Amino acid sequence: KLSWLKKCWLVIRITLRAIKLTLIFLPAVLTLPMIYFSSLQKNWWKILRFCLSMAGGCWIKLGQWASTRPDLFSEDSIQQIKGLCDDCPQHTYSETRRIIMKNFDKSVEELFDFFPETPFASGAIAQVYKAKLKNGPNVAVKVTHPFTQDTIEIDLYLIKLASKLSGIIPSLRWINMKDALDQFLVNMRCQANLIIEAQNLNKFRKNFKDAPNIIFPKPMFPLVSREVLVETWETGFPLTQFISENRSINKNIAKLGIDAYLKMMLVDNFIHADLHPGDLLHPRRF
């Protein structure tokens, strides 16, 4: 149980975070009437996408999740917010160095022969660098954004409160958001802990050891912590590049994906819950 002092501090943190998020989402709230005019709906979704990107990891992830749910959201809204899958705010190189030192008690120079200042990509929870281990291979270094752990629980709590307002958006009135959001909240907590991600990768690698066409990165233990994950570097092209074009290989990719997902669900009872196209790579661009 929390002491009264900790409870007061928690209330203060929630209040301050709510005020900050209110200011961030104010443009979307003020322009909400645009949603009632078909000619202006696209512009409103663009405004919402910008607000989500500024709000931080939980809200970006919520937008990414929404962009993969054509069963829940309109095609126009999905088209406007799917950019969150590829274009997320980055944190500074100095923060990355600080986080690596904090987690491994070693500097970037002690661990890597090469480590770029600019990340290869940035996601909702972390950003990824293509680096070279000390006297070792090229690796992907995933570093969570600063203060992710501190704000995630507060943001998840506020997201649940915000979901109760979904009834005022015409395209969302018919949706029961509670069950979908409950599952999202569970997944979000797991994704914020890179130790769990490393454990999951090892389990997927074991489950798919006899599937040569499906590769999962290998965590490079002991360089694994709650905030930093070092894993093998896998090359390829995001499936978003294939989906946007009518390619002959697309049917084979779709079949491989369906087979893999059915195996996860029916054989392994262990499912990847964040399979958006930006996270999937094909080794060649046809």
C-alpha positions in Angstrom: 0.0 0.0 0.0 1.1 3.5 -0.8 1.7 6.0 2.0 -0.3 9.2 2.0 2.7 11.1 0.9 3.3 8.8 -2.1 -0.4 9.0 -2.9 -0.3 12.8 -2.9 2.8 12.8 -5.1 1.1 10.4 -7.5 -1.9 12.6 -7.8 0.4 15.6 -8.4 2.2 13.7 -11.2 -1.1 12.6 -12.8 -2.4 16.2 -12.6 0.7 17.7 -14.2 0.8 15.1 -16.9 -2.8 15.6 -17.6 -2.3 19.4 -17.9 0.7 18.8 -20.3 -1.3 16.4 -22.5 -4.3 18.8 -22.5 -2.1 21.4 -24.0 -0.6 19.0 -26.5 -4.1 17.8 -27.6 -5.7 21.2 -27.5 -5.4 21.8 -31.3 -7.2 18.5 -32.0 -9.9 19.3 -29.4 -10.5 22.8 -30.7 -10.7 21.6 -34.3 -12.9 18.6 -33.5 -16.0 20.0 -35.3 -14.0 19.3 -38.6 -14.8 15.6 -38.1 -18.4 16.3 -39.0 -17.5 17.7 -42.5 -16.3 15.1 -45.0 -14.1 17.6 -46.8 -12.2 18.5 -43.5 -12.0 15.1 -41.9 -8.5 14.3 -43.4 -7.1 17.5 -42.1 -8.4 16.7 -38.6 -6.8 13.3 -38.6 -3.5 15.0 -39.6 -3.8 17.3 -36.6 -4.5 14.3 -34.4 -1.4 12.5 -35.7 0.8 15.4 -34.9 -0.7 15.6 -31.4 -0.1 11.9 -30.8 3.5 12.2 -32.0 4.1 15.0 -29.5 2.4 13.2 -26.6 4.9 10.4 -26.3 5.3 6.6 -26.4 1.9 5.4 -25.2 0.0 7.7 -27.5 2.1 7.0 -30.5 1.7 3.3 -29.9 -2.1 3.9 -29.6 -2.0 5.6 -33.0 0.1 2.8 -34.5 -2.4 0.2 -33.2 -5.3 2.2 -34.6 -3.6 2.3 -38.0 -3.6 -1.5 -38.2 -7.3 -1.9 -37.3 -9.4 -1.3 -40.5 -12.2 -3.2 -38.7 -12.4 -0.4 -36.2 -11.4 2.8 -38.1 -12.2 4.3 -41.5 -9.7 4.0 -44.4 -9.2 7.8 -44.4 -8.3 8.0 -40.8 -5.9 5.1 -41.1 -4.2 6.7 -44.1 -3.6 9.9 -42.1 -2.2 8.3 -38.9 -0.2 5.4 -40.3 2.8 7.7 -40.6 3.3 7.1 -36.9 4.6 3.6 -37.8 7.7 5.1 -39.5 8.2 8.7 -38.2 8.5 9.1 -34.4 10.3 11.8 -32.4 13.9 11.1 -31.5 15.9 11.7 -28.3 19.4 13.1 -28.2 22.6 11.2 -28.6 23.7 12.4 -25.1 20.6 10.8 -23.6 21.5 7.6 -25.4 25.0 7.6 -23.9 23.6 8.3 -20.5 21.1 5.4 -20.6 23.7 2.9 -21.9 26.1 3.9 -19.1 23.4 3.7 -16.5 22.4 0.2 -17.6 25.8 -1.5 -18.3 28.2 0.6 -16.2 30.3 1.0 -19.4 30.6 3.8 -21.9 29.7 3.6 -25.6 33.4 3.5 -26.5 34.0 0.5 -24.2 31.2 -1.5 -25.7 31.3 -0.6 -29.4 33.9 -0.1 -32.1 31.4 2.1 -33.9 28.3 3.8 -32.7 26.6 6.6 -34.8 25.2 9.7 -33.3 22.1 9.5 -35.5 19.7 6.6 -34.9 18.7 4.3 -37.8 15.1 4.6 -36.8 12.9 5.8 -33.9 9.8 4.2 -32.6 7.2 4.9 -30.0 9.1 3.3 -27.1 12.7 3.3 -28.2 15.1 4.2 -31.0 17.5 1.9 -32.8 21.1 2.4 -33.8 23.2 0.3 -36.2 26.4 -0.2 -34.3 29.4 -2.6 -34.2 30.3 -4.5 -31.1 33.8 -4.3 -29.7 35.7 -6.9 -31.9 32.3 -8.2 -33.0 29.6 -8.1 -35.6 27.2 -5.3 -36.5 24.3 -5.1 -34.1 21.0 -3.3 -33.5 21.0 -1.3 -30.3 17.6 -0.5 -29.0 17.4 2.3 -26.4 14.2 3.4 -24.8 13.3 7.0 -24.8 14.1 8.9 -21.6 11.5 8.8 -18.8 9.4 6.2 -20.7 9.2 4.1 -17.6 8.2 7.0 -15.4 5.3 8.2 -17.6 3.9 5.0 -19.1 1.7 4.0 -16.2 0.3 7.5 -15.9 -0.3 7.7 -19.6 -2.0 4.3 -19.6 -4.3 5.4 -16.9 -5.1 8.6 -18.8 -5.7 6.7 -22.0 -8.4 4.7 -20.3 -10.0 7.9 -19.2 -9.8 9.4 -22.7 -11.3 6.3 -24.3 -14.6 7.1 -22.5 -14.8 10.2 -24.7 -14.7 8.2 -27.9 -18.5 8.3 -28.2 -18.3 11.9 -29.4 -16.5 10.9 -32.6 -19.0 9.7 -35.1 -16.8 6.9 -36.5 -16.2 5.5 -33.1 -19.7 5.6 -31.5 -20.5 2.0 -32.4 -17.2 0.6 -31.0 -16.8 -1.0 -27.6 -13.3 0.3 -26.9 -12.9 -1.2 -23.5 -11.9 -4.8 -24.4 -9.6 -3.6 -27.2 -7.9 -1.0 -24.9 -7.5 -3.5 -22.1 -5.4 -5.7 -24.4 -3.5 -2.8 -25.7 -2.6 -1.7 -22.1 -1.3 -5.2 -21.3 0.9 -5.3 -24.4 2.1 -1.7 -23.8 3.5 -2.6 -20.4 5.4 -5.6 -21.8 6.8 -3.6 -24.7 8.3 -1.0 -22.4 10.5 -3.6 -20.7 13.2 -4.7 -23.1 14.1 -7.7 -20.9 10.7 -9.1 -21.7 11.3 -8.4 -25.4 14.6 -10.3 -25.4 12.9 -13.3 -23.7 10.1 -13.2 -26.2 12.6 -13.1 -29.1 14.4 -16.2 -27.8 11.0 -18.0 -27.5 10.1 -17.0 -31.1 13.5 -18.2 -32.3 12.9 -21.5 -30.7 9.4 -21.9 -32.0 10.5 -21.0 -35.6 13.9 -22.8 -35.6 12.6 -25.2 -38.4 11.2 -22.3 -40.5 14.2 -21.1 -42.6 12.2 -18.3 -44.3 11.3 -16.6 -41.0 14.1 -15.0 -38.9 13.9 -13.3 -35.5 16.8 -11.2 -34.2 19.0 -12.8 -31.6 19.5 -10.9 -28.3 23.2 -10.5 -27.5 23.3 -11.4 -23.8 24.5 -10.0 -21.4 23.9 -6.7 -23.2 20.2 -6.8 -22.3 18.5 -4.6 -19.8 15.1 -3.0 -19.1 16.1 0.1 -21.1 18.7 -1.2 -23.6 18.6 -4.2 -25.9 21.5 -5.3 -28.2 20.5 -7.8 -30.8 21.8 -9.1 -34.2 21.4 -6.7 -37.1 18.9 -8.1 -39.7 18.9 -6.4 -43.1 15.8 -6.0 -45.3 13.0 -3.7 -46.6 9.9 -2.8 -44.6 6.7 -4.5 -45.8 5.1 -1.0 -46.1 7.1 -0.7 -49.4 5.5 -3.8 -50.8 2.0 -3.1 -49.6 1.9 0.3 -51.4 2.8 -1.4 -54.7 1.3 -4.3 -56.6 4.1 -6.7 -56.8 4.1 -10.4 -57.8 5.9 -11.4 -54.6 3.1 -9.9 -52.4 1.0 -13.1 -52.5 3.9 -15.2 -51.4 4.7 -12.7 -48.6 1.0 -12.7 -47.5 0.9 -16.5 -47.5 4.1 -16.7 -45.4 2.7 -14.2 -43.0 -0.6 -16.0 -42.6 1.2 -19.4 -42.1 3.4 -17.8 -39.4 0.6 -16.2 -37.6 -1.6 -19.3 -37.6 1.4 -21.3 -36.2 1.8 -18.7 -33.4 -1.9 -18.9 -32.6 -2.8 -22.6 -33.1 0.4 -24.4 -32.6 2.6 -22.3 -30.2 -0.1 -20.4 -28.3 2.4 -17.5 -28.3 1.5 -14.6 -30.6 3.5 -11.5 -31.7 1.0 -8.8 -30.7 2.6 -5.8 -32.5 2.9 -7.1 -36.1 2.5 -3.8 -38.0 4.1 -3.6 -41.4 6.9 -1.2 -40.3 8.3 -4.0 -38.0 8.4 -6.7 -40.8 11.3 -6.9 -43.3 11.9 -8.7 -46.5 15.5 -9.4 -47.4 15.2 -8.2 -51.0 13.4 -5.4 -52.9 12.0 -6.8 -56.1 
